[in-house]
């Protein structure tokens, strides 16, 4: 039986990590007081055009671009090569590469095996350190935050440049990324929400902070694909506290921006915190089981599948996800009990779905996301959805805005014309499917956020002067 492999808020990372055009980034010096060792840098961009929404097989590791100054360029790796092994360990998809690169060290010798002209080629390399990000008009600081579980997580802070005489405290955004276990520290990339939006906000006068998940980028700790929802949430809450405590930040004007699945974390991060407002893009507010079923129907409809085929697929997805989410089983346990449900998909194995452990989704299903939004009283909330975003639904954005308004806050939903889930612009829905996350990057999301913060900011009331005491 043929089933369509659908893209979720988690699996979207397959496209977003490979799509952008790479550009060499100038090197800076990390914050010496909180320095974490820099990981090594392959300096290759994989061809995301191989990602097909109706193909369950992972895209091959064919290189579409080699970045000047990276390990690949120095070793003579070329566009068109297909990576077969890192330091003689075979790799099948890009998620196999990151753990192997974490074992390598800058200036060490190693090997990258590629297929060129249908023949394997083992190339000697000297591993190069990942460059550091720069933002025009802002200063970037590579720092860290301590996880409540004791390990250091990489933070990237961008603060607007200004004269020494300007001592105002500035508004700030905590940027919360999507569900995938990919680093947000990608200075050589362009056209990614994780990269472009924080850069643009910093250039417009906001301090921004991003934090890498455990086991990704320079962050220490357990592998990201082993942590739970609660563990990841605690790390974001620690990052929020660090941002609010920075001397250049106005603690009364700290916002949260949740991209994709980051929008699920957003209301939980805000619990008990002094948050000026929350903005989200392309997220959901209902249970994960509801999302899986709705996402299946929406995407298969976009693909032009017949109603009968959609219903058949929903029976399959409903049975599988119910066992995973409600009975708290792993994929291996499900397939052992129901061999008829077995299927293959990228980032899936005996214990993982979309690259995250099954227990992550077990906990996620138990989380009442709508209630988390409801518990945030009198809060400014902006829920954004792209016109051509078929990975999330406008109904969830409308629900979030409605909950915020009922809580006596200012809830607002906006649909942004032409944008897909990756915030890139297309001329049609069809184009957004065939060219997913490879459209034109614009500043429409940044401009919408700036307009929203300007309209909704209410400066704190000044305390009245004490009554004059007459002698």
C-alpha positions, 0 to 999 in steps of 0.5 A: 500500500502506498502512503504519502509521507507528510511534513509536520512541524517537526519534519520541516527541518529536513527542508529548512536546514538544506535550503539556503544559499551559503555565504562566508561569514566573517570571524569574531571572537567569542565572549571569553568569560563564557566560552564553549568550544566551537564545533567543527564546520563541514561548510557544505550545503545539501540539495533540498530539492531532493526533498519530495513531499510524496517520497518517504525516503530520506534525501541523499547527501548530495552537495549543492554548494561548498562554502569558501573557508570551510573544511569541504572547500579546503579538502577539494570537495565539490558541488555534486559530490554525495557524502558517504562517510565522515571519518570512515563512519557511513552516513545516510542522511544529514542527521547522521553527520552532526553527531560525527562532527561533534566528535571531531576537533578543530585542526585535527586530521580526518577523512570525508568519503564522497561519491564522485563520477559513480566512484567512492573517493576518500579525501583527507581533511583538516577540520575547520572551526565553525565561523561566528555570526555577524549582524550589520548594525549589531554586536553578536556575543557568543555566550552560554546559559546554565541548564537547570540540569547542570550543563552549558547551552550555547546562546547567541545574543545580538544587541544593536550598536549605539553610542556610549552616551546612549544608556537606555535599556532596550526591548528584547526578543527570545527566539524559540526555534522549531522541533527539530534537533538542528543547531540554530548557529548557522552563520553561513546560511541565509533565508532561514527564519532562525537566522534572518528574523533575529538579525533583522530584529537586532538591526531594528533596535531589539536585543535578541537571544537564541539558545541551542538545544542540548547536544546541538551546535556547541551546547553540552548535555545529552543528545537532543533526540533523547530529551523530554518536553519538560527538559527542553522547556526548562532550558528555554525558561532559563534562557528567558531569565538570562535575557531579562537579566542582561544590563542592556535589556529593559526587563519590562519589555521582553517578548517571546517569539515562537516559530513553528513548534516553538510557538507550542513552548511559548505560553509554557515559557511565559508562566510566572514570567514578566513577559511583555507579549508573545508572537508566534508563527505557524504553530498549533494550539490543539492536541498533537493527535488532532494536529497529526490528523488535520495535517494529514488531511490538509496536505493530502488535499493540497497534493490533489489526493482523492477523498477516498485516498485521504480517508484511507490514510487517516485510518492508518495515521489515526491508528498509529498515532493513537497507539503512540500518543494515547497508549504511550508506545514506541514505533517498534512496539506499534509495528510489532503489535500491528505489522499492517501499520508499518511504514518508513519515513525520514527521521523515524526509527524504533524509538523516534518520530520526526527525530524526537524520542517517543516519550517526547510526544507522550508528554506533549500529548498530555500537555493542554496547550490551550489551557497554557494560553488561557492561563496567561491573563492580560497579555498581548499576543500576535498569532501569525500564519502564512497564506501558503503555509500548509504545515500549520493551519490558520484556525490554530492562529485564530484560536490562540488570538481568541483565547488571549482576547478572552483572557482580557489581553489583546489577541490578534491574528494576521495572515501574511500574504504569499508566505510559506511555513519557512517564511519565504514568499511564493506566487501561488500555493502550487509554487509553495509546494514544489519549491517549499522553503525556497521562495523569496525571503522578505522582511514582512514578518519583522515589519509586522512584529515591529508594528505590533510592538509599537501599537501594543506597548504601554509604558509603565505608569509613573508613580505619583510624587509623594505629597508635599510636606509643609513645615 
